[in-house]
Amino acid sequence: QAKMSRPVQARRLEGIEKNIWVEFVKLAATYSTVNLGQGFPDFPPPDFLKEAFVRVLSGENHMLHQYTRAFGHPPLVKILAQYFGKLLGRDLDPMTDVMVTVGAYQALFYCFQAFVDEGDEVVIIEPFFDCYEPMVKMAGGMPVFVPLRPKAPKDGKLMSSADWQLDPAELASKFSERTKAIVLNSPNNPLGKVFSRGELELIADLCVKHDVLCISDEVYEWLVYDGKEHIRIASLQGMWDRTVIIGSAGKTFSATGWKVGWTVGPNRLLQHLRTVHQNSVYHCATVAQEAVAQGFQRELELYGKPESYFIQLPKMLQQKRDWLVQSLDAVGMKPIIPEGTYFLVADISEFKSDVPDVPDSDEPYDSRFAKWMVKNKGLAAIPLSAFYCGAHKNNYNHFIRFCFAKEEATLKAANDILQRWKLEKTSP
């Protein structure tokens, strides 16, 4: 048999074969009794959304089982245009300023494919959701990294995600004539940082000065705590025309398996996303889009009212966050209190005696710790180093990320593991 001698894979796949989720999801499925690793709720979506799905699925309109408009089911793009138009204070055209995607993940991929050329630089703020780097590279771009740097809080208080900040001069130094875009993720996964107006204005000023696009990943937009405000960078002066907003029904309505995402932005940008869309997936699931449209219709009618799911969900999650903060703090795993998202990062320094360091190891310490923890304690979490580029993975390698968007029973089971672990450490 004649075998092919030349490489089979395209060069754009080189160096991006590994994926943290493939590895840790498999580990969690094999070993864990409690999974606080991957970011999905183990509680159901709200009843009104499930009821909408059932109505759509079993209703008389058989056309909802067929193809709908390629760039977004008309009822969904219309209600998204209404809702986000209200939030942004502008009239949005549902046919040109909104596009539906297979989850926010695909929306991100579209942005990099549509805007990034060979050699273009894309600024990525660390720590970052891990797909940004490989997606930029697949498009032929060059990721340029700038870190959020932690500042120790005073008076022995627990650190907050707000204590992780950009250095303005360092950020400015990353922009040049080669910079095509910056990726902004607020609220940020994994830290839970909600960028302040001042921080967003700093980014916006640099985008305007250097004529740079902003890919604004806002999937956790409703999940902000302690009275914090999520500010949309597209609402700042000069930013609407250069920003693509990315959203997710999975995070908005606690239904991550539905894979309904969207982009909101000016037609001059979204027209290029439509070109990628029509030459790849072309169409998203009609039934799920119709159910999400009905969910948003309800939320528009309840806008700002206590019964709104967008008000109820962050209240519930803040209680879960506080419970996990107390649980981790009690055993000496120091949590960084998140201002938003599903996630909480904790410092594992006091547990290093359980998993000794391996000198000259290529694997970051927190990665080995997280693997040891799931195999030996049955508790799954994600190493923070997974959210850094290769050159920076060892800079913050004594933190792991937990997901607290879980049932009370799941969080209690995690607490039981931690308490037993603490007893083992302190017993003679």
C-alpha positions in Angstrom: 0.0 0.0 0.0 1.2 3.5 -0.9 1.2 5.7 2.2 1.2 9.5 2.1 4.6 10.9 3.1 3.7 14.6 3.3 1.9 16.1 6.3 -1.8 15.6 6.3 -2.8 18.4 8.7 -2.9 22.1 7.6 -0.2 24.3 9.2 -2.8 26.4 11.0 -3.5 23.4 13.3 0.2 23.1 14.4 0.7 23.8 18.1 -3.0 24.0 19.0 -3.9 20.3 19.2 -4.2 20.1 22.9 -7.4 21.3 24.7 -7.7 21.8 28.4 -11.5 20.9 28.3 -11.0 17.6 26.5 -8.4 16.5 29.1 -10.1 17.7 32.2 -13.6 16.7 31.2 -12.3 13.2 30.7 -10.5 13.2 34.1 -13.7 14.5 35.8 -15.8 11.8 34.2 -13.3 9.1 35.3 -12.5 10.2 38.8 -14.6 13.0 40.3 -17.5 12.6 42.6 -18.0 16.4 42.5 -17.3 18.4 39.4 -16.7 22.1 39.9 -14.5 22.3 36.8 -16.4 22.9 33.6 -18.7 26.0 33.5 -22.2 24.8 33.3 -25.1 24.8 35.8 -26.3 21.4 37.1 -29.6 23.1 37.9 -32.4 23.4 35.2 -33.2 26.4 33.1 -36.2 28.4 34.3 -39.6 26.8 33.9 -40.8 29.5 31.4 -38.0 28.6 29.0 -38.6 24.9 29.3 -42.3 25.4 28.7 -41.6 27.6 25.7 -39.4 24.8 24.2 -42.2 22.2 24.8 -44.8 24.5 23.2 -42.6 25.0 20.1 -41.7 21.4 19.8 -45.3 20.1 20.1 -47.2 23.0 18.5 -49.1 23.2 15.3 -46.5 25.3 13.4 -44.7 22.5 11.6 -42.4 25.0 9.9 -40.5 25.4 13.1 -39.0 22.0 12.5 -37.6 23.2 9.2 -34.9 25.7 8.1 -35.4 29.3 9.2 -33.6 32.5 8.1 -29.9 31.6 7.8 -28.6 34.7 9.8 -31.1 34.3 12.6 -34.7 33.2 13.2 -36.8 36.4 12.6 -38.6 36.4 16.0 -35.3 36.0 17.8 -33.3 38.7 15.9 -36.3 41.1 16.3 -36.5 40.7 20.1 -32.7 40.8 20.5 -32.7 44.1 18.5 -35.4 45.5 20.8 -33.7 44.3 24.0 -30.1 45.4 23.2 -31.3 48.5 21.5 -32.9 49.5 24.8 -29.6 48.6 26.7 -27.4 50.5 24.2 -29.7 53.5 23.6 -29.9 53.1 19.9 -32.2 51.8 17.2 -30.9 48.4 15.9 -31.9 46.8 12.6 -32.7 43.2 13.4 -31.8 42.1 9.9 -28.3 43.7 9.8 -27.2 44.5 13.3 -27.9 41.1 14.9 -26.8 37.6 13.8 -27.5 34.3 15.5 -24.7 31.7 15.9 -24.2 28.2 17.3 -23.3 29.4 20.7 -21.0 32.3 21.6 -18.1 30.0 20.8 -18.9 30.0 17.1 -19.4 33.8 17.2 -15.9 34.2 18.5 -14.6 31.9 15.7 -16.4 34.0 13.1 -14.9 37.2 14.4 -11.4 36.0 14.1 -12.0 34.4 10.6 -13.8 37.5 9.3 -11.4 40.2 10.6 -7.9 38.8 11.2 -5.5 38.5 8.3 -2.1 36.8 8.1 0.2 38.8 10.4 -2.4 40.9 12.1 -1.9 41.3 15.8 -4.7 40.7 18.3 -4.4 42.0 21.9 -5.6 39.4 24.5 -5.9 40.3 28.2 -4.6 37.5 30.5 -6.0 35.4 32.0 -8.3 34.7 29.0 -10.8 32.2 27.9 -8.6 29.6 26.4 -10.0 29.4 22.8 -9.0 33.0 22.0 -5.4 32.2 21.4 -5.8 29.1 19.0 -8.6 30.9 17.1 -6.4 33.9 16.4 -3.6 31.6 15.3 -6.0 29.6 13.0 -6.9 32.8 11.3 -3.2 33.5 10.7 -3.0 36.3 13.4 -0.5 36.9 16.1 -1.8 37.0 19.7 -0.2 39.8 21.8 -0.8 39.3 25.5 -1.2 41.8 28.3 -1.8 40.7 31.9 -4.1 41.8 34.6 -1.7 42.2 37.6 -2.9 41.4 41.1 -2.5 44.0 43.9 -2.6 42.6 47.4 -5.6 44.0 49.4 -4.9 45.8 52.7 -5.8 44.7 56.2 -5.6 41.0 55.4 -8.9 41.0 53.5 -9.7 38.4 50.9 -8.6 39.5 47.4 -11.3 40.6 45.0 -11.3 40.2 41.2 -11.2 44.0 41.1 -7.7 43.8 42.6 -6.5 42.4 39.2 -5.9 45.4 37.0 -4.3 46.5 33.8 -1.2 48.7 33.8 -2.2 51.6 31.4 1.3 52.1 30.1 1.8 48.3 29.5 -1.5 48.1 27.7 -0.7 51.1 25.5 2.6 49.5 24.6 0.8 46.5 23.0 -0.9 48.7 20.4 0.8 49.4 17.1 0.0 49.8 13.4 -0.1 46.0 13.2 -2.9 45.7 15.8 -6.2 44.7 14.2 -8.4 44.0 17.3 -8.5 43.6 21.0 -10.6 40.8 22.8 -12.4 42.1 25.8 -14.1 39.6 28.2 -16.2 41.4 30.9 -17.3 39.9 33.2 -14.1 37.9 32.8 -13.7 34.1 32.8 -11.8 32.9 34.8 -11.4 35.7 37.4 -14.9 37.0 37.5 -13.6 40.5 37.0 -16.1 43.2 35.9 -14.2 45.9 34.1 -14.9 49.4 35.5 -15.9 52.3 33.4 -12.4 53.8 33.8 -10.8 50.6 32.6 -13.2 50.4 29.6 -12.5 54.0 28.7 -8.8 53.3 28.7 -9.4 50.4 26.2 -11.8 52.5 24.1 -9.4 55.4 23.8 -6.7 53.1 22.5 -9.1 51.4 20.1 -10.1 54.8 18.7 -6.5 56.2 18.6 -5.1 53.1 16.7 -8.3 52.4 14.7 -8.6 48.9 16.3 -11.7 46.6 16.5 -13.1 45.4 19.8 -14.4 41.8 20.0 -16.4 42.1 23.2 -17.3 38.7 24.8 -20.2 39.5 27.2 -21.7 36.1 27.7 -21.8 36.7 31.5 -23.4 40.1 31.2 -26.3 39.4 33.6 -24.2 37.6 36.2 -22.8 40.5 38.2 -22.8 40.7 42.0 -22.7 43.1 45.0 -24.4 45.9 43.1 -21.8 46.1 40.4 -22.8 47.3 36.9 -21.9 45.6 33.6 -21.0 48.5 31.2 -21.1 47.7 27.5 -18.0 49.1 25.8 -20.0 49.6 22.6 -22.0 52.3 24.5 -18.8 54.4 25.0 -17.9 57.2 22.6 -16.5 56.1 19.3 -17.0 52.4 20.1 -20.3 51.3 18.5 -18.9 51.4 15.0 -15.9 49.2 15.9 -17.3 46.7 18.3 -18.9 43.3 17.9 -20.8 42.2 21.1 -21.1 38.5 21.7 -23.8 37.0 23.8 -25.1 33.5 24.9 -28.5 32.1 25.7 -26.6 29.3 27.4 -25.3 31.6 30.1 -28.3 34.0 30.0 -30.9 31.3 30.6 -28.8 28.5 32.2 -29.2 26.3 29.1 -25.7 25.8 27.9 -26.6 22.7 25.8 -28.9 24.7 23.6 -26.0 26.3 21.9 -27.7 29.6 20.9 -25.4 32.6 20.7 -25.5 35.9 18.9 -23.6 38.9 17.7 -24.7 42.5 17.9 -22.9 45.3 16.1 -23.0 47.6 13.1 -23.8 46.2 9.6 -20.3 47.2 8.4 -18.8 44.6 10.7 -21.6 42.0 10.8 -21.7 41.7 7.0 -18.3 40.0 7.2 -19.5 37.6 9.9 -22.4 36.7 7.6 -20.0 35.8 4.9 -18.2 33.3 7.1 -21.6 32.0 8.4 -23.1 31.4 5.0 -19.9 29.4 4.0 -19.7 27.3 7.1 -22.7 26.4 9.3 -25.2 28.5 7.4 -28.1 27.8 9.8 -28.8 27.4 13.5 -31.5 25.2 15.1 -34.9 26.7 14.6 -36.7 25.3 17.6 -34.1 26.5 20.1 -34.1 30.0 18.5 -37.9 30.2 18.8 -37.9 29.2 22.5 -35.1 31.7 23.3 -37.1 34.4 21.5 -40.0 33.7 23.7 -37.7 33.8 26.8 -36.5 37.3 25.8 -40.0 38.4 25.1 -40.9 37.6 28.7 -37.8 39.4 30.0 -38.6 42.5 27.9 -42.0 42.6 29.5 -40.5 42.2 33.0 -37.5 44.6 32.3 -36.2 45.9 35.6 -38.8 44.1 37.7 -38.0 41.8 40.6 -39.6 38.8 38.8 -37.2 39.1 35.9 -34.9 36.1 35.5 -32.1 38.5 34.8 -32.5 39.9 38.3 -33.3 36.6 40.1 -30.4 34.5 38.6 -27.5 36.8 39.8 -29.1 36.9 43.3 -29.2 33.1 43.5 -25.7 32.8 42.1 -24.3 35.4 44.5 -25.6 33.3 47.4 -23.8 30.2 45.9 -20.6 32.3 45.4 -20.7 33.5 49.0 -21.2 29.9 50.3 -18.2 28.6 48.3 -16.1 31.6 49.4 -16.7 30.7 53.0 -16.1 27.0 52.4 -12.8 27.5 50.7 -11.6 30.2 53.2 -12.4 27.9 56.1 -10.0 25.3 54.9 -7.2 27.7 53.9 -7.7 27.7 50.1 -7.9 31.5 49.8 -10.6 32.6 47.3 -10.5 35.6 45.1 -14.0 37.0 45.4 -15.5 37.4 41.9 -17.6 40.4 40.9 -19.4 38.3 38.2 -19.6 35.0 36.2 -19.9 31.4 37.3 -16.4 31.2 38.5 -14.2 31.7 41.5 -10.4 31.4 41.6 -8.6 30.2 44.7 -5.0 30.3 45.9 -3.7 26.8 46.7 -0.4 27.8 48.2 -1.3 26.4 51.7 -1.9 22.9 50.1 1.4 22.6 48.3 2.7 20.1 50.9 0.1 17.6 49.6 1.4 17.8 46.0 5.2 18.5 46.1 6.8 20.6 43.4 8.7 18.8 40.6 11.8 20.8 39.7 12.2 21.5 35.9 8.8 20.1 35.1 7.3 21.4 31.9 3.8 21.1 33.4 2.7 24.1 35.6 2.2 23.3 39.2 -1.5 24.1 39.3 -2.1 21.7 36.5 -0.5 18.9 38.4 -2.3 19.9 41.6 -5.7 19.9 39.8 -5.0 16.4 38.3 -3.9 15.1 41.7 -7.0 16.6 43.4 -9.5 15.0 41.0 -7.7 11.6 41.2 -7.1 11.5 45.0 -9.9 13.7 46.4 -12.7 13.3 43.8 -13.0 17.1 43.4 -12.6 18.6 39.9 -11.4 22.1 39.2 -9.4 23.8 36.4 -5.9 25.2 36.7 -5.6 28.9 36.2 -2.5 28.4 34.0 -4.8 27.0 31.3 -6.0 30.6 30.8 -2.5 31.9 30.0 -0.3 31.7 27.0 2.6 29.2 27.0 5.2 31.7 28.0 3.2 32.9 31.0 1.8 29.7 32.3 4.1 29.6 35.3 3.5 33.3 36.3 0.3 32.5 38.3 0.6 28.7 38.8 -0.8 28.5 42.4 -4.4 29.1 41.6 -7.3 26.9 40.5 -10.8 27.8 39.2 -14.0 26.5 40.6 -17.5 26.8 39.1 -20.2 27.7 41.7 -23.2 27.6 39.4 -24.2 24.3 40.9 -27.0 22.8 43.0 -26.8 23.2 46.8 -26.2 19.5 47.1 -23.2 19.7 44.8 -21.6 22.6 46.7 -22.3 20.8 50.0 -20.6 17.6 48.7 -17.6 19.8 47.6 -17.5 21.3 51.1 -17.5 17.8 52.7 -14.5 16.8 50.6 -12.6 20.0 51.6 -13.5 19.5 55.3 -12.2 15.9 55.3 -9.1 17.1 53.5 -8.5 19.7 56.1 -8.9 17.2 58.9 -6.4 14.9 57.2 -3.9 17.7 57.0 -4.2 18.7 60.7 -4.5 15.3 62.3 -1.3 13.9 63.8 
